[in-house]
């Protein structure tokens, strides 16, 4: 099993920045991909960004390219999501996810999920 704990969420003004963290523990040697998803109440969970855990290639949803950056610290077993230029439409609960296979946006391929952290963006 892998446990994921997010942190760093909170209220931010439109145009502001925020960095989310996702600390992994447990059988972390099995992680191949880590990703961030977000969900607005009443809507489906949406892919945001993913990173190969060992080799580093990153992938982004078109809606966040150029503004969000996913990174990882393999020594701390932590993934990050740097979010810049946040618009009110980015308001959501952001969750990190881990997969034991190389996947990107396929939500159903992620076996482990954090509880999520809220990011309200005020206009």
Secondary structure as GFF3:
##gff-version 3
##sequence-region A 1 123
A	DSSP	beta_strand	2	7	.	.	.	ID=ss1
A	DSSP	beta_strand	12	13	.	.	.	ID=ss2
A	DSSP	beta_strand	18	26	.	.	.	ID=ss3
A	DSSP	three_ten_helix	28	30	.	.	.	ID=ss4
A	DSSP	beta_strand	33	39	.	.	.	ID=ss5
A	DSSP	beta_strand	46	52	.	.	.	ID=ss6
A	DSSP	beta_strand	58	60	.	.	.	ID=ss7
A	DSSP	beta_strand	68	73	.	.	.	ID=ss8
A	DSSP	beta_strand	78	83	.	.	.	ID=ss9
A	DSSP	three_ten_helix	88	90	.	.	.	ID=ss10
A	DSSP	beta_strand	92	99	.	.	.	ID=ss11
A	DSSP	three_ten_helix	107	109	.	.	.	ID=ss12
A	DSSP	beta_strand	112	113	.	.	.	ID=ss13
A	DSSP	beta_strand	117	119	.	.	.	ID=ss14
A	DSSP	beta_strand	121	122	.	.	.	ID=ss15
###
